[in-house]
Structure formats: structure tokens, C-alpha cells
């Protein structure tokens, strides 16, 4: 790509911070840096036309972990680790709400409900028996008991007659959130370039050289915020891509369902939005195929989503699918995010474990603070 004097001078010279990835983490990092260093020149690079990965492709859940998901985590994490994870998610949502405002992002705290299919009665009993234990563990975070048993008031079928509800979970409009976050950055004078794929990063101690598919330039510091695509740059860190497939219905007349819902240890999730049902998940049907950074849908997952939509969520209703898509998350053997310095001038904030909305703003802030 041939660069004019004006192009190079305006966008690619005298750069203090370059952030790779314009998702929640990347933009939050850029905004925090600009607040701390108002005179700095900050450049955000995004390989997609819109933020790739999961930031604009998620379900819009402000969630902190369903009860079965947290019990599963306790098998591989210490109680203190699980407490810290939930605390980070709760604090991250507060950072996001404070920065953008509830009205702007259409934040609604309708509660999050875990359903239990009839085949999962043993799981329900295990969760029910552990409500008191988890409430005691997590009450210091929320200021009240988060979990309670509640009735199946929305008429779902083929499930246990009770849900286990997380009173503090909410939902938001992902598009409004990302649009507002981007606008905040642009108003601060942060440069954002789309369609620029970074191919190589070289730390030369006094500066960093970035090679892209279009041009090469220098910057003082680099922050990597590519989450599910992080393995390209982080060869020694354990971050694997995980695809999440999603569908949304056409508008449904007199839709009564409100809130966020999970089942099967969080592998399936759905919510109401604009008189529609957004439904995603099924990664556990084929972990091998879904460990990919390629967008797309598979027959096995889409067929199961449609089946569950018609037999559990909206039984005996005529439902039409309006749109299908997928997002790429960053996961690993541990759910603890990775925020660390990689070399003299290179830093990363990745592995959000499917909790990008809850963790993204806090992680971006922590990533920025690591650089100074």
C-alpha cells in the first residue's frame, strides 16, 4: 500500500500506543490510556470491517456465572479463584455501566435464570443443595444472596418446574454498547483503522515495529486485545479459540419472556430482545469442530438449537428464524483472564472465557494501567 505524506503523518507517525483489536477490551484500553495521557497519540487496529471475534457478535448477557457453571468451576478452581472471577465480572459490569450509562446501552436487570431439562434432574438437585453454600461465598460481592429458587413462570416445557435464579444478572444491547464505546474513543481523538491485519510485531527495546498486510510502522508500546485470535501473537500462552453459534427469531407477537436464561451448565443461553428470542450455544456437541477461529455454522449445532427452541423455549408456537451468526471467544484450561507484560514494550489482555461483556471494560482498564 502506497502511503502519502499526509496519510503517514496523520495516522502512522509518532504513535505512543497501538492497540490491536477494537473490541470491548481494546477500546476500553485505548480510552483509559487517553484519559491518563491526554496528549498521547493512540492508534487502534482492527482486522475486520467491524470488531471481529465476539464483541459485536455476543448475546448481550451481563452475567456472572450460572449456579451449575460455578459448581463446575469449583471442581477445577479453588474457592478463592471462583470468588475472584465472579468479583471481576461484577466490577467489570459496573465499569461499563458507569462509562456508558444504562440508558445508552439499554441495560436491564431482569435476572438470570438457569433451567434444568428433565434429563438433568440430578444436576438440579446438586445445584439446589448448594444454593446456601454459593450464596454464602458470593454475598460479599453482591451485598445480598444472588441465588434463589423460582417457579417456571414463562411456560417452558420439558424442564424441571423450578429455575434457579441469579437476581443480579442483566442484559444489554450489544450494538448500542459497542457503538457508544467507539464514539467515546473517537471523541477523545483516538484513531481507529479497520481492515488492517497485523502480521508481525517486533520489540526493538526502544520501539516496536508492526508489520501489517498494508504497511509497516513504528510505535512506542503495543497492547494486544485479540482474545480468541490471540494465539497468532501469544505462542507461549494457553489461549484457544472457541466458536459460539447463535440464531435469532423474527418478532413474536405478545412475547412474554423476559430475562437471560441458561441451561446445560451454561452451554446454552437465550434471552428476549426486540420481541424476539436470541438463542445460542451447543459448543459442547462438538468441541473439536468448535475449537476454531473460523466463523460459520454447522448442521449439528443449528439443528439442536432449532429443536430446543421449539420443544423447550417456545413450544407449540410458529417460529421463524431471522438470522444466524457466530462469534469467536478466547478460552483456556483456566478461566482466569491473562493480563500481562510480554516484553519490554508489548502487553496483552486476553482469554475472557465467554464473559467478554462482564470482563471486557475492567480488563481493558487493567491492560492500560499495566503500561504505566
Buried (B, 14 or more C-beta within 10 A) or exposed (E): EEBEEEEEEEBBEEBBBBBBBBBBBBBBBBBBBBEEBEEBBBBBBBBBEBBBBBBBBBBBBBBBBBBBBBBBBBEEBEEEBBBBBBBBBBBBBEBBBEBBEBEBBBBBBBBBBBBBBEEBEEBBEEBBEBBEEBBEBBEEBBEEBBBEEBEBEBEBEEBBEBBBBBBBBBBBBBEBBBBBBBEBBEEBEBBBBBEBBBEEBBBEEEBBBBEBEBBBBBBBBBBBBBBBBBBBBBEEBEBBBBBBBBBBBEEBEEBEBBBBBBBBBBBBBBBBBEEBBBBBBBBEBEEEBBEBBEBEBBEBBBEBBBEBBBBBBBEEEEBEBEEBBBBBBBBBEBBBBBBEEBEEBBBBBBBBBBBBBBBBBBBBBBBBBBBE
